[in-house]
Amino acid sequence: MTALIAFAIFLLLIVPSMVRIVREYERGVVFRLGRLVGARGPGLILLIPFIDRMVKVDLRVVTMDVPRQEMMTRDNVPVTVDAVVYFRVVNPEDAIVKVEDFVRATALYAQTTLRSVVGQHELDDLLSRREQVNAQLQRIIDDATEPWGIKVTAVEVRDVVLPEGMKRAMARQAETERERRAKIINAEGEFQAAERLVEAARKMAEQPIALQLRYLQTLAEIASEQNSTTIFPLPIDLVRPFLGRDARGG
């Protein structure tokens, strides 16, 4: 009876160290007497007690914040930038064997890369060409972390904070640009209107009757809009036929 109890206690102590369950999104990197055996899972994994050791690695995408940093752009503008890095483990063995802490190593390299890349671009690029900056960050970080079994899927520059003085200067610049565009549009409108007037004058010069018709139309418009009596001089061309008729009748 004592032997059975001792055997049961032995199993209770040994079985937990022998049996491991690895989830679908995990892999177990097994070491035997310090030597790499390989990655196993998912499912049930049996280990040799006191000889095998297993390290679990999560294969899901990790979302990592890059802390906000103050840096200088290529055109010497001080900015504060932060970013988000998305990466996942594609080779669990390399992630455990080739780097001590792959999450921390990726985070530190992302910080230094962000500072370096921002220093290579001007402020306008950071504000208007964000996709190109993100692609450059993703490519550089992915190339550096590939030997660690890490795949960087995306890097997004989240926010670019400018000094207050720079914000006011950019606001004045934008207002000046809007005024310039408004003046150009107004000038273009006046130029087009002048062209139409010149063309209309040329047509009326070719057809004098058109000028008389326009004159009569203007009289009709003024008469319909004004209640007071308005006297207009008539062109001699309009009354000349009547003058000739009266002379012949006399």
C-alpha positions as CSV (number, residue, x, y, z in Angstrom):
1,M,0.0,0.0,0.0
2,T,2.8,2.3,0.8
3,A,4.5,1.6,-2.5
4,L,1.3,2.5,-4.4
5,I,1.0,5.7,-2.6
6,A,4.6,6.5,-3.3
7,F,4.1,5.6,-7.0
8,A,1.0,7.8,-7.2
9,I,2.9,10.8,-5.6
10,F,5.7,10.2,-8.1
11,L,3.2,10.3,-11.0
12,L,1.7,13.5,-9.7
13,L,5.1,15.1,-9.7
14,I,6.3,13.7,-13.0
15,V,3.2,13.9,-15.2
16,P,2.9,17.7,-15.2
17,S,6.5,18.0,-16.4
18,M,6.0,15.4,-19.1
19,V,2.8,16.6,-20.7
20,R,2.4,20.0,-22.3
21,I,-0.6,21.3,-24.3
22,V,0.2,23.8,-27.1
23,R,-2.7,25.9,-28.5
24,E,-3.3,26.4,-32.2
25,Y,-1.6,29.8,-32.3
26,E,1.4,28.6,-30.3
27,R,4.5,26.5,-31.0
28,G,6.7,24.8,-28.4
29,V,10.5,25.0,-28.9
30,V,11.9,21.9,-27.2
31,F,15.5,21.7,-25.8
32,R,17.0,18.4,-24.8
33,L,19.9,18.8,-22.4
34,G,20.4,22.3,-23.7
35,R,20.4,21.2,-27.4
36,L,17.7,22.4,-29.7
37,V,15.3,19.6,-30.8
38,G,12.8,21.6,-32.8
39,A,9.4,23.3,-32.7
40,R,6.4,21.2,-31.9
41,G,2.7,21.7,-31.8
42,P,-0.1,22.4,-31.7
43,G,-1.7,19.8,-29.5
44,L,-0.3,17.4,-26.9
45,I,3.4,17.2,-26.4
46,L,5.3,14.6,-24.3
47,L,8.6,15.6,-22.8
48,I,11.2,13.6,-21.0
49,P,11.2,14.7,-17.4
50,F,14.3,16.6,-16.2
51,I,15.8,16.3,-19.6
52,D,13.6,18.2,-22.0
53,R,12.6,21.9,-21.6
54,M,10.0,23.6,-23.7
55,V,9.5,27.3,-24.5
56,K,6.2,28.5,-25.9
57,V,6.1,31.0,-28.7
58,D,3.0,33.0,-29.7
59,L,2.5,33.2,-33.5
60,R,-0.2,35.8,-33.5
61,V,0.4,39.3,-34.8
62,V,1.9,41.6,-32.1
63,T,0.8,45.2,-32.0
64,M,3.6,47.3,-30.5
65,D,3.6,51.0,-29.8
66,V,6.8,52.9,-30.5
67,P,7.1,55.6,-27.8
68,R,6.8,59.2,-28.8
69,Q,10.2,60.8,-29.6
70,E,11.4,64.3,-30.3
71,M,13.6,64.5,-33.4
72,M,14.7,66.8,-36.2
73,T,13.6,66.5,-39.8
74,R,16.0,67.0,-42.7
75,D,15.0,70.7,-43.0
76,N,15.7,71.2,-39.3
77,V,12.2,71.3,-38.0
78,P,11.7,69.8,-34.5
79,V,8.8,67.3,-34.4
80,T,7.5,64.7,-32.0
81,V,6.6,61.4,-33.7
82,D,5.2,58.1,-32.6
83,A,4.4,54.9,-34.5
84,V,2.8,51.5,-34.4
85,V,4.6,48.3,-35.5
86,Y,2.8,45.1,-36.5
87,F,4.9,41.9,-36.5
88,R,4.6,38.2,-35.9
89,V,6.9,35.2,-35.4
90,V,7.4,33.1,-38.5
91,N,10.3,30.9,-37.3
92,P,9.9,30.0,-33.6
93,E,13.3,28.4,-33.4
94,D,15.2,31.5,-34.5
95,A,13.1,33.7,-32.3
96,I,14.2,31.8,-29.2
97,V,17.8,30.8,-30.2
98,K,19.1,33.8,-32.1
99,V,17.9,36.7,-29.9
100,E,17.4,36.9,-26.2
101,D,14.1,38.8,-26.2
102,F,12.7,39.2,-29.7
103,V,9.8,41.6,-28.6
104,R,12.2,44.0,-26.8
105,A,14.8,43.8,-29.5
106,T,12.2,44.6,-32.2
107,A,10.9,47.5,-30.1
108,L,14.3,49.1,-29.6
109,Y,15.3,48.7,-33.3
110,A,12.0,50.3,-34.3
111,Q,12.7,53.3,-32.1
112,T,16.1,53.9,-33.6
113,T,14.9,53.3,-37.2
114,L,12.0,55.8,-36.7
115,R,14.5,58.4,-35.6
116,S,16.8,57.7,-38.5
117,V,14.1,57.7,-41.2
118,V,12.4,60.9,-39.9
119,G,15.8,62.6,-40.1
120,Q,16.1,61.7,-43.8
121,H,12.8,63.4,-44.7
122,E,11.6,66.9,-44.8
123,L,8.5,68.0,-42.9
124,D,6.3,68.1,-46.1
125,D,7.1,64.5,-46.7
126,L,6.1,63.4,-43.2
127,L,2.8,65.2,-43.6
128,S,1.9,64.5,-47.3
129,R,3.8,61.3,-48.1
130,R,3.1,59.3,-45.0
131,E,2.6,56.0,-47.0
132,Q,6.1,56.2,-48.4
133,V,7.6,56.9,-45.0
134,N,5.7,53.9,-43.6
135,A,6.9,51.6,-46.4
136,Q,10.5,52.6,-45.8
137,L,10.2,52.0,-42.1
138,Q,8.6,48.6,-42.7
139,R,11.3,47.5,-45.1
140,I,14.2,48.5,-42.9
141,I,12.8,46.9,-39.7
142,D,11.8,43.8,-41.6
143,D,15.2,43.3,-43.1
144,A,16.9,43.6,-39.6
145,T,14.5,41.3,-37.8
146,E,14.3,38.6,-40.5
147,P,17.3,36.6,-39.1
148,W,15.4,36.5,-35.8
149,G,12.4,34.7,-37.4
150,I,10.3,37.9,-37.2
151,K,8.1,39.2,-40.0
152,V,7.2,42.9,-39.8
153,T,3.9,43.2,-41.6
154,A,3.3,47.0,-41.3
155,V,4.6,50.1,-39.7
156,E,2.3,53.2,-39.3
157,V,3.5,56.6,-38.2
158,R,0.6,57.5,-36.0
159,D,1.1,61.2,-35.1
160,V,3.4,64.1,-36.1
161,V,3.2,66.9,-33.5
162,L,4.6,70.3,-34.5
163,P,5.7,73.2,-32.3
164,E,3.1,75.9,-31.8
165,G,5.1,78.4,-33.7
166,M,5.3,76.1,-36.7
167,K,1.6,75.5,-36.6
168,R,0.9,79.2,-36.7
169,A,3.3,79.7,-39.6
170,M,1.7,76.9,-41.5
171,A,-1.7,78.4,-40.9
172,R,-0.6,81.8,-42.2
173,Q,0.9,80.1,-45.2
174,A,-2.3,78.2,-45.9
175,E,-4.3,81.3,-45.6
176,T,-2.0,83.2,-48.0
177,E,-2.2,80.3,-50.5
178,R,-6.0,80.4,-50.4
179,E,-6.0,84.2,-51.0
180,R,-3.6,83.8,-53.9
181,R,-5.8,81.1,-55.5
182,A,-8.9,83.3,-55.0
183,K,-7.2,86.2,-56.7
184,I,-6.1,84.0,-59.6
185,I,-9.6,82.7,-60.0
186,N,-11.0,86.2,-59.9
187,A,-8.5,87.4,-62.5
188,E,-9.2,84.5,-64.8
189,G,-12.9,85.2,-64.5
190,E,-12.4,88.9,-65.4
191,F,-10.1,87.9,-68.3
192,Q,-12.7,85.5,-69.7
193,A,-15.5,88.1,-69.3
194,A,-13.3,90.7,-71.1
195,E,-12.8,88.2,-74.0
196,R,-16.5,87.7,-74.3
197,L,-17.2,91.4,-74.3
198,V,-14.6,92.0,-77.0
199,E,-16.1,89.2,-79.0
200,A,-19.6,90.6,-78.5
201,A,-18.4,94.1,-79.6
202,R,-16.9,92.6,-82.7
203,K,-20.1,90.9,-83.6
204,M,-22.1,94.1,-83.1
205,A,-19.7,96.0,-85.2
206,E,-20.2,93.6,-88.0
207,Q,-24.0,93.7,-87.6
208,P,-25.2,97.2,-86.6
209,I,-28.8,96.0,-86.2
210,A,-27.6,93.8,-83.3
211,L,-26.5,96.9,-81.4
212,Q,-30.0,98.5,-81.9
213,L,-31.7,95.3,-80.8
214,R,-29.5,95.2,-77.7
215,Y,-30.3,98.9,-77.0
216,L,-34.1,98.2,-77.2
217,Q,-33.7,95.2,-74.9
218,T,-31.9,97.3,-72.3
219,L,-34.7,99.8,-72.5
220,A,-37.3,97.1,-71.9
221,E,-35.4,95.7,-68.9
222,I,-35.0,99.1,-67.3
223,A,-38.7,99.9,-67.9
224,S,-39.8,96.8,-66.2
225,E,-37.6,97.3,-63.1
226,Q,-37.9,101.1,-62.5
227,N,-41.1,103.0,-61.6
228,S,-39.7,106.4,-62.3
229,T,-39.6,108.0,-65.7
230,T,-36.2,107.7,-67.4
231,I,-35.2,109.6,-70.6
232,F,-32.7,108.0,-72.9
233,P,-31.2,109.5,-76.0
234,L,-32.1,107.5,-79.1
235,P,-29.5,106.6,-81.7
236,I,-29.9,108.6,-84.9
237,D,-30.1,105.3,-86.8
238,L,-33.4,104.5,-85.1
239,V,-35.2,107.8,-86.0
240,R,-33.6,108.5,-89.4
241,P,-36.3,106.5,-91.3
242,F,-39.0,108.5,-89.7
243,L,-37.3,111.8,-90.4
244,G,-37.0,110.9,-94.1
245,R,-40.7,109.9,-94.2
246,D,-41.8,113.2,-92.7
247,A,-39.6,115.2,-95.2
248,R,-41.2,113.4,-98.1
249,G,-44.7,113.9,-96.8
250,G,-44.0,117.7,-96.4
